[in-house]
Amino acid sequence: MVLNKPSGLPVQGGEGVKNSLDSILSEKINPRPLLVHRLDKDTSGLILVAKNREAAAAFSALFSGLSAGRGSLVKSYLGICSGIPELDEGLISFDLETKGKGKFKTARKSRTFYRLHSSRELEGFPCSLLELELGTGRMHQIRRHLALKGHPILGDDKYGDFSLNKKLRKAVGLKNLLLHAHRLIIPPTPELPDGLDISAPPPEYFSLFS
């Protein structure tokens, strides 16, 4: 199954998490669907879950290939960022540190492709709507890459421009991270002979850009 996860809903439980996509699926569907990949709590959009262990193993391998920078699975996002990129499309390739402490942290090659959809001023601040495609799958990759590029995602108080977010929260009611997983393309597999190309429109709060 492919679901359209709302912003603010964690995918998995953990400390301080009372409700998650995983727990909802466990309560509503029997046998319990199995998670195949993740989305950040505050990122909305498409997420795939498997109905059995065989399918979960097969699809997990596809997503693992993407994380390693190989394979033909495509995950693309829509994001609204501050500023306007110099080029209408391009590749962001900053190395990103992975989990770990001290000497156990490693910097791994990471790639995000972007294409400019449109740009405008929002309460006097230039901003852009981008389509973003993962070339690799690191934690918070898109958010970190755009922040390092100088164009952080609006509503991102972890890597972004907290001062700008505060101003837009007051001026236009910005409350959410403006990042949405909008398209998922899975190549033909034995479990999915025709493959899959599915998309989901962004949440209503993206309309503040229009």
C-alpha positions in Angstrom: 0.0 0.0 0.0 1.1 3.6 -0.6 -0.1 6.1 1.9 -0.1 9.9 2.0 1.3 10.7 5.5 0.4 14.1 7.0 3.0 16.4 8.5 3.4 16.0 12.3 2.8 12.2 12.4 5.9 10.2 13.3 6.4 7.0 11.2 7.5 5.0 14.2 7.0 5.1 17.9 9.7 6.1 20.4 10.3 8.0 23.5 7.6 10.6 24.0 5.7 9.3 20.9 2.1 8.3 21.7 0.8 8.0 18.2 2.6 6.9 15.0 1.8 5.7 11.5 3.1 2.3 12.6 0.8 2.1 15.6 -2.2 3.3 13.6 -1.6 0.6 10.9 -1.2 -2.0 13.7 -4.6 -1.0 15.2 -6.5 -0.7 11.9 -5.2 -3.5 9.7 -4.7 -7.2 10.4 -2.2 -8.6 9.6 -0.1 -5.5 10.4 1.5 -3.9 7.3 5.3 -3.6 7.5 7.2 -0.3 7.1 9.6 -0.3 4.1 11.2 3.2 4.4 10.8 6.4 6.5 9.8 10.0 6.3 10.6 12.7 8.8 7.9 13.4 11.3 7.3 16.9 9.8 7.6 15.9 6.1 4.3 15.0 4.5 3.7 12.7 1.6 4.0 9.3 0.1 5.2 6.3 2.1 5.1 2.7 1.1 4.2 -0.2 3.4 4.2 -3.9 2.6 1.5 -6.5 3.3 3.9 -9.4 4.0 7.5 -10.1 4.9 8.5 -11.2 1.4 7.3 -7.9 -0.2 8.9 -5.9 2.7 12.3 -7.5 2.0 12.0 -6.9 -1.7 11.0 -3.3 -1.4 13.4 -2.6 1.4 16.2 -3.7 -0.9 15.1 -1.1 -3.5 15.1 1.7 -1.0 18.5 0.5 0.4 19.8 0.8 -3.2 18.6 4.4 -3.3 20.3 5.2 0.0 23.6 3.8 -1.4 23.2 5.9 -4.6 22.3 3.1 -7.0 19.2 1.5 -8.4 16.3 2.9 -10.4 13.8 3.8 -7.7 12.8 7.5 -7.8 11.7 9.6 -4.8 10.9 13.2 -5.6 9.7 16.0 -3.3 8.3 19.4 -3.5 9.8 22.0 -1.2 9.5 25.8 -0.7 12.8 27.3 0.2 14.0 30.8 1.0 15.8 32.7 -1.7 16.2 31.8 -5.4 18.9 29.4 -6.7 21.3 30.9 -9.2 20.6 28.1 -11.7 17.2 26.8 -12.6 18.3 23.2 -12.1 21.3 21.5 -10.7 23.0 19.0 -8.3 23.8 19.6 -4.7 26.5 17.2 -3.6 27.7 18.2 -0.1 29.1 15.2 1.9 26.9 14.6 5.0 27.9 13.1 8.3 26.0 10.0 9.3 25.0 8.9 12.8 27.7 8.3 15.3 29.9 10.1 17.9 33.4 11.3 17.7 35.6 9.1 15.5 32.6 6.9 14.6 31.0 9.7 12.6 31.7 9.4 8.9 31.0 11.9 6.0 29.3 10.1 3.1 28.8 11.3 -0.4 25.3 12.7 -0.8 23.4 13.9 -3.9 20.2 15.9 -4.3 18.9 17.0 -7.7 16.7 20.1 -7.9 14.7 21.9 -10.5 13.1 25.4 -10.0 9.3 25.4 -10.6 8.6 29.0 -9.7 9.7 31.9 -7.5 7.9 34.8 -5.8 8.1 37.1 -2.9 6.3 36.1 0.3 5.8 39.1 2.6 8.8 40.7 1.0 11.1 37.7 1.2 12.1 35.9 -2.0 11.3 32.2 -2.0 11.2 29.3 -4.5 9.2 26.2 -5.2 11.6 23.4 -6.0 11.2 19.8 -7.2 13.8 17.7 -5.5 15.0 14.2 -6.3 17.1 12.0 -4.0 20.3 10.7 -5.6 21.2 9.2 -2.2 19.2 8.7 1.0 20.8 10.3 4.0 19.0 11.4 7.2 17.4 14.8 6.6 19.3 15.0 3.3 17.2 17.5 1.5 16.8 19.8 4.5 20.5 19.7 5.2 21.6 20.2 1.6 19.3 23.2 1.0 20.5 24.8 4.2 24.1 24.3 3.3 23.3 25.8 -0.2 21.9 28.9 1.5 18.3 28.1 0.6 16.7 26.4 3.7 13.2 24.9 3.6 10.7 27.3 5.0 9.3 26.1 8.4 12.5 24.1 9.2 13.6 25.2 12.7 16.3 22.6 12.9 18.5 23.4 9.9 16.7 26.5 8.5 16.3 30.2 9.2 14.6 30.4 12.5 14.3 34.2 12.4 12.6 34.1 8.9 10.3 31.3 10.0 9.2 33.3 13.0 8.4 36.3 10.8 6.4 34.2 8.4 4.6 32.4 11.2 3.4 35.8 12.3 2.7 37.3 8.9 1.2 34.4 7.0 0.6 31.7 9.6 3.5 29.4 8.6 3.2 26.4 10.9 4.5 23.5 8.9 7.7 22.3 7.3 7.2 23.0 3.6 8.5 19.7 2.3 6.3 17.1 0.7 7.2 13.7 -0.8 5.0 14.0 -3.9 6.1 11.3 -6.3 7.3 7.7 -6.0 8.4 5.6 -9.0 9.2 1.9 -8.5 10.6 -0.1 -11.5 9.0 -3.4 -12.4 9.8 -6.2 -9.9 8.6 -9.8 -9.4 6.3 -8.5 -6.6 5.1 -5.5 -8.8 5.4 -6.6 -12.5 4.0 -3.3 -13.9 6.0 -1.1 -11.5 4.5 1.9 -9.9 4.3 5.6 -10.6 2.2 7.4 -8.1 2.0 11.0 -6.9 0.1 13.0 -4.2 -0.7 16.7 -4.3 0.9 18.8 -1.6 -1.1 19.7 1.5 -3.3 22.8 1.5 -0.8 24.9 3.5 1.5 24.9 0.4 -1.1 27.3 -1.1 0.4 30.2 0.9 3.0 30.2 -1.9 0.5 30.6 -4.7 
